[in-house]
């Protein structure tokens, strides 16, 4: 991205996308949750949590690695076509593998086997992931152009969900419409990108597909490791406890995912190519850019945490109804998580990946996953869904702290406390507006 104006546009457009991804579905929840109740909500959310493993597999970290490759030469059509086909054919192979593995899970994993229809409809999300070439829009700085397309489709499907779910047994329609929505948006954007960026299909040899997957494996395993200590919380809770407990935990967890998605994801995805260009100039310039941005991110997410802690209980009852009051302690425990995630994103994705410290990023994430899996079992068996909430908070804190220590050991200090002054932050915002 060549200007701060472009950066602001990307952040704003990603905000629109995340509102569509997280906030719009929540418009339907005050209605739907009162109809289907905690148990059926738990069934749906368990399937969504389980399918996240396959979404990570199909995505394979290309939103980071392919963006990094193309953002250096976005106008190089030949490179664009090459990367597009490498990613596409790699993801097609991963989609086939995912389908076979998921069918086996549906028949042999009790929480999925009990409601095969919900499980089957939920897999439609993976097909949407295959057609979604979000890395391409990021690298080409065209996110503003697809943000409103995303938004409009999701408004339409949110209305469809509200209008069609009238009684408890209609809960199976929720994953069906959600899956259809993902496929519709992704396919529309796929076709639009194909013609806009002058793409074409070319054959990629299977050995080249395996080479690409091997080449990008470190980032993938890092993302998988992160997913293990977040999504596995829900999956393990569903295996050890009832769908109702899953419903209570995921009610508050979903609200926190909205906050993380709407606040952290736009900042992370929009800043990634911007900060990447700063690191291309020099490591010093990249670190200085991080130091300027970090105080704004910290203060903003800290204020958000305070608001969530005090307003969260009322929001839970308003959104889900009186049946979900047991979920209130969860949202209080998780209030600080968005700020911790923002810090680990800056330390990990923005610094380590731009410095090609992919392996270090993976090792820390993997260590967090091992810590989280072991702790999660103990927490669930002793405290149920409340223990799951504490587990998420503790693991996120562990990863952020270890990442910071690892950077300091290598002589990199991402935090410059002089930048936390009001004049310094106002100067940063003023500079961004002028450019």
C-alpha positions in Angstrom: 0.0 0.0 0.0 1.6 3.2 -1.1 -0.3 5.7 1.0 -1.9 6.0 4.4 -5.1 7.0 2.7 -5.1 3.5 1.1 -4.4 2.0 4.5 -7.4 3.8 6.1 -9.6 2.6 3.2 -8.4 -1.0 3.7 -9.1 -0.9 7.5 -12.5 0.6 6.9 -13.4 -2.0 4.2 -12.2 -4.8 6.4 -14.3 -3.4 9.2 -17.3 -3.7 6.9 -16.4 -7.3 6.0 -16.0 -8.2 9.7 -19.3 -6.5 10.6 -20.9 -8.7 7.9 -19.0 -11.8 9.2 -19.8 -11.3 12.9 -22.3 -8.6 13.7 -25.0 -9.4 11.1 -25.4 -13.0 12.3 -25.8 -11.6 15.8 -28.8 -9.6 14.7 -30.6 -12.9 14.2 -29.4 -14.4 17.5 -31.8 -12.5 19.9 -34.6 -14.2 17.9 -33.0 -17.5 17.0 -31.5 -18.3 20.5 -34.9 -17.8 22.2 -36.5 -20.3 19.7 -33.9 -23.1 19.7 -32.4 -22.7 23.3 -28.9 -23.4 24.7 -28.8 -27.1 23.7 -29.5 -26.6 20.0 -27.3 -23.6 19.9 -24.6 -25.8 21.4 -25.1 -28.4 18.6 -24.7 -25.8 15.9 -21.7 -24.1 17.5 -20.0 -27.5 18.1 -20.2 -28.3 14.4 -18.9 -24.8 13.4 -16.0 -25.2 15.8 -15.1 -28.7 14.4 -15.3 -27.5 10.8 -12.8 -24.8 11.7 -10.0 -27.4 11.5 -10.8 -28.0 7.9 -11.1 -24.3 7.1 -7.6 -23.9 8.4 -6.4 -26.8 6.3 -8.0 -25.5 3.1 -6.8 -21.9 3.8 -3.3 -23.3 4.6 -2.1 -19.8 5.6 -2.3 -18.5 2.0 -3.9 -15.3 3.2 -0.5 -14.5 4.7 2.0 -16.2 2.5 0.4 -15.6 -0.9 -0.3 -12.0 0.1 3.3 -11.6 1.0 4.5 -12.9 -2.3 2.2 -10.9 -4.6 2.2 -7.6 -2.6 5.8 -7.0 -3.7 4.8 -7.0 -7.4 1.0 -6.7 -7.6 1.1 -5.4 -11.2 3.1 -8.4 -12.5 0.3 -10.3 -14.4 2.4 -13.4 -15.0 3.3 -13.7 -11.3 -0.3 -13.1 -10.4 -1.6 -15.9 -12.6 1.1 -18.3 -11.3 0.4 -17.7 -7.6 -3.4 -17.8 -8.3 -3.2 -21.3 -9.8 -0.7 -22.6 -7.3 -3.0 -21.5 -4.5 -6.2 -22.7 -6.2 -4.9 -26.2 -7.1 -3.3 -26.6 -3.7 -6.6 -25.7 -2.0 -8.6 -28.1 -4.3 -6.4 -31.0 -3.1 -6.9 -29.9 0.5 -10.7 -29.6 0.0 -10.9 -33.2 -1.3 -8.8 -34.5 1.7 -11.1 -32.5 4.1 -14.3 -33.9 2.6 -13.1 -37.5 3.0 -11.8 -36.9 6.6 -15.0 -35.1 7.6 -17.3 -37.8 6.3 -15.4 -40.3 8.5 -15.7 -37.9 11.5 -19.5 -37.6 11.0 -19.9 -41.3 11.4 -17.5 -42.0 14.2 -17.4 -38.9 16.4 -20.4 -38.9 18.8 -21.3 -35.2 18.9 -21.4 -35.0 15.1 -23.0 -38.5 14.6 -25.9 -37.5 16.8 -26.9 -34.7 14.4 -25.6 -35.7 10.9 -27.8 -33.2 9.1 -26.3 -30.2 11.0 -22.8 -31.6 10.5 -23.3 -32.1 6.7 -24.7 -28.6 6.2 -21.9 -27.0 8.1 -19.3 -28.4 5.7 -20.7 -26.0 3.0 -18.6 -23.4 4.7 -15.5 -25.2 3.6 -16.6 -25.0 0.0 -17.0 -21.3 0.4 -13.5 -21.2 1.9 -12.1 -22.8 -1.3 -13.6 -20.2 -3.6 -12.7 -17.3 -1.3 -9.4 -15.9 -2.6 -9.1 -13.2 0.0 -5.3 -13.1 -0.3 -5.7 -11.8 -3.8 -7.8 -8.9 -2.8 -5.4 -8.1 0.0 -2.3 -8.1 -2.2 -4.1 -6.0 -4.9 -5.4 -3.6 -2.3 -8.9 -4.1 -3.6 -10.7 -5.0 -0.3 -12.9 -1.9 -0.4 -14.4 -3.1 -3.7 -15.6 -6.5 -2.3 -16.5 -5.2 1.2 -20.0 -4.1 0.2 -20.7 -7.2 -1.9 -19.9 -9.2 1.2 -22.1 -7.0 3.3 -25.1 -7.1 1.0 -25.1 -10.9 0.6 -24.9 -11.4 4.3 -27.8 -9.0 4.9 -29.9 -11.1 2.5 -29.1 -14.4 4.2 -29.6 -13.0 7.7 -33.1 -12.0 6.7 -33.7 -15.5 5.3 -32.5 -17.1 8.5 -34.8 -14.9 10.6 -37.8 -15.5 8.4 -37.5 -19.3 8.1 -36.6 -20.4 11.7 -40.0 -20.5 13.5 -39.7 -23.4 15.9 -37.0 -25.4 17.7 -36.9 -28.1 15.0 -36.0 -25.5 12.4 -32.5 -25.2 13.9 -31.0 -27.3 11.1 -31.8 -24.5 8.7 -29.3 -22.2 10.3 -26.2 -24.1 9.2 -27.8 -24.7 5.8 -28.4 -21.0 5.1 -25.0 -20.1 6.6 -23.2 -22.5 4.3 -25.2 -21.3 1.2 -24.3 -17.7 2.2 -20.5 -18.5 2.3 -20.6 -20.2 -1.1 -22.6 -17.4 -2.8 -20.3 -14.7 -1.6 -17.1 -16.5 -2.4 -18.2 -17.7 -5.8 -19.4 -14.2 -6.8 -16.1 -12.6 -5.7 -14.1 -15.4 -7.3 -15.7 -14.8 -10.8 -15.3 -11.0 -10.4 -11.6 -11.4 -9.5 -11.0 -13.8 -12.3 -12.0 -11.2 -14.9 -10.8 -8.1 -13.1 -7.2 -9.4 -12.6 -7.0 -11.0 -16.0 -6.5 -14.4 -14.5 -6.6 -17.7 -16.4 -6.5 -21.4 -15.4 -3.2 -23.2 -16.0 -2.3 -26.7 -15.0 -0.2 -27.2 -12.0 1.6 -30.5 -11.6 0.8 -32.5 -8.5 4.5 -32.5 -7.5 4.4 -28.7 -7.6 1.3 -28.7 -5.4 3.2 -30.8 -2.8 6.2 -28.5 -3.2 4.1 -25.4 -2.5 2.4 -27.1 0.5 5.8 -28.1 1.9 7.1 -24.6 1.3 4.3 -22.9 3.2 3.9 -25.5 5.9 5.4 -23.5 8.7 2.8 -20.7 8.6 0.1 -23.3 8.2 1.2 -25.3 11.2 1.4 -22.0 13.2 -2.2 -21.2 12.3 -3.2 -24.7 13.1 -1.5 -24.5 16.4 -3.4 -21.2 17.2 -6.6 -22.9 16.2 -5.9 -25.9 18.5 -5.9 -23.7 21.6 -9.0 -21.8 20.5 -11.3 -24.1 18.6 -10.3 -27.2 20.5 -11.7 -25.5 23.6 -15.1 -25.9 22.2 -14.5 -29.3 20.6 -13.1 -30.8 23.9 -15.9 -29.2 25.9 -18.4 -30.9 23.6 -16.7 -34.3 24.0 -16.6 -34.0 27.8 -19.7 -32.1 28.6 -23.3 -31.6 27.3 -24.4 -29.5 24.3 -26.1 -27.1 26.8 -22.7 -26.3 28.4 -21.3 -25.8 24.9 -24.2 -23.5 24.2 -23.4 -21.4 27.4 -19.7 -21.2 26.6 -20.0 -20.4 22.9 -22.7 -17.8 23.5 -20.1 -15.5 25.2 -17.3 -16.9 23.1 -19.1 -15.8 20.0 -19.6 -12.3 21.3 -15.8 -12.1 22.0 -15.1 -13.4 18.5 -17.2 -10.5 17.2 -15.0 -8.1 19.1 -11.8 -9.7 17.9 -13.0 -10.0 14.4 -14.3 -6.4 14.0 -11.4 -4.8 15.8 -8.3 -7.0 15.5 -8.8 -8.6 12.1 -9.1 -5.4 10.0 -6.1 -3.9 11.8 -4.0 -7.1 11.3 -4.9 -7.8 7.7 -4.7 -4.2 6.6 -1.5 -3.4 8.4 0.3 -6.6 7.2 1.2 -5.4 3.7 1.6 -1.9 5.0 4.1 -2.9 7.7 5.6 -5.4 5.2 6.6 -2.5 2.9 8.2 -0.8 5.9 10.3 -3.8 6.6 11.3 -4.0 2.9 12.9 -0.6 3.3 14.8 -1.7 6.5 14.3 -3.6 9.6 14.7 -0.4 11.6 11.9 1.3 9.7 9.6 -1.7 10.2 10.2 -1.8 13.9 9.7 2.0 14.2 6.4 1.7 12.3 5.3 -1.0 14.8 6.3 1.2 17.7 4.2 4.1 16.4 1.1 1.9 15.8 1.2 -0.3 18.9 0.1 2.4 21.5 -3.0 3.2 19.5 -3.9 -0.5 19.3 -3.2 -1.1 23.0 -5.2 1.9 24.3 -8.1 1.2 22.0 -8.4 -2.5 22.9 -7.9 -1.8 26.6 -10.9 0.7 26.6 -12.8 -2.0 24.7 -12.0 -4.5 27.5 -13.3 -2.2 30.2 -16.6 -1.7 28.3 -17.0 -5.4 27.8 -16.4 -6.2 31.4 -19.1 -3.9 32.7 -21.6 -4.0 29.8 -21.0 -7.6 28.8 -23.5 -9.2 31.2 -26.3 -7.0 30.0 -25.4 -7.7 26.4 -25.5 -11.5 27.0 -29.0 -11.4 28.5 -30.2 -9.0 25.8 -28.8 -11.0 22.9 -29.6 -14.6 24.1 -32.4 -14.2 26.6 -32.8 -15.2 30.3 -32.0 -18.9 29.5 -28.4 -17.9 28.9 -27.6 -16.1 32.2 -25.1 -18.9 33.0 -22.9 -17.5 30.2 -22.3 -14.2 32.0 -19.2 -15.2 34.0 -17.6 -16.3 30.7 -17.8 -12.9 29.1 -16.3 -11.2 32.2 -13.4 -13.7 32.1 -12.8 -13.1 28.4 -13.1 -9.3 28.4 -9.3 -8.7 28.2 -8.7 -11.4 25.4 -9.1 -9.0 22.4 -6.3 -6.8 23.7 -4.0 -9.8 24.3 -4.8 -11.2 20.8 -4.0 -7.8 19.3 -0.6 -7.8 21.0 0.2 -11.4 19.9 -0.9 -10.5 16.4 1.5 -7.5 16.3 4.4 -9.5 17.9 3.8 -12.6 15.7 2.1 -11.8 12.4 3.4 -8.3 12.0 7.0 -8.6 13.3 8.0 -12.3 13.2 6.5 -13.1 9.8 7.9 -10.0 8.2 11.3 -10.8 9.6 10.9 -14.4 8.2 10.9 -15.8 11.8 8.2 -18.2 10.7 9.7 -21.1 12.6 10.0 -19.2 15.8 6.3 -18.1 15.3 5.3 -21.7 14.8 7.3 -23.0 17.9 5.7 -20.5 20.2 2.2 -21.2 18.8 2.7 -24.9 19.0 4.0 -24.6 22.6 0.9 -22.6 23.5 -1.3 -25.3 21.9 0.4 -28.1 23.9 0.0 -26.0 27.1 -3.6 -25.2 26.2 -4.6 -28.8 25.4 -3.2 -30.2 28.7 -4.7 -27.3 30.8 -8.0 -27.5 29.0 -8.7 -31.1 30.0 -8.0 -30.3 33.7 -10.0 -27.1 33.6 -13.1 -28.7 31.9 -13.2 -31.8 34.2 -13.0 -29.6 37.3 -14.9 -26.4 36.3 -16.9 -27.2 33.1 -17.4 -24.4 30.6 -16.1 -21.8 33.1 -12.8 -23.7 33.0 -12.8 -23.5 29.3 -13.0 -19.7 29.4 -10.1 -19.4 31.9 -8.1 -21.8 29.6 -8.5 -19.5 26.6 -7.4 -16.4 28.6 -4.4 -18.1 30.1 -3.2 -19.6 26.8 -3.5 -16.3 24.9 -1.6 -14.5 27.7 1.2 -17.2 27.6 1.7 -16.8 23.9 1.8 -13.0 23.9 4.3 -12.9 26.8 6.6 -15.6 25.2 6.5 -13.8 21.8 7.5 -10.5 23.5 10.4 -12.2 25.4 11.6 -14.0 22.2 11.7 -10.7 20.4 13.6 -8.9 23.2 16.1 -11.8 23.3 16.8 -11.0 19.6 17.3 -7.3 20.4 13.9 -6.3 19.1 11.8 -4.1 21.3 8.3 -3.6 19.8 7.2 -1.3 22.6 8.5 2.2 22.9 6.9 3.8 25.9 7.7 7.3 24.6 5.1 6.6 21.9 2.4 6.4 24.5 2.3 10.1 25.0 -0.8 11.9 23.7 1.2 14.3 21.5 3.0 11.3 19.9 -0.3 9.5 19.1 -1.9 12.6 17.8 1.1 13.2 15.6 0.7 9.7 14.2 -3.0 10.1 13.4 -2.4 13.6 12.0 0.3 12.2 9.7 -1.9 9.4 8.5 -4.7 11.8 7.7 -2.5 14.2 5.7 -1.0 11.5 3.5 
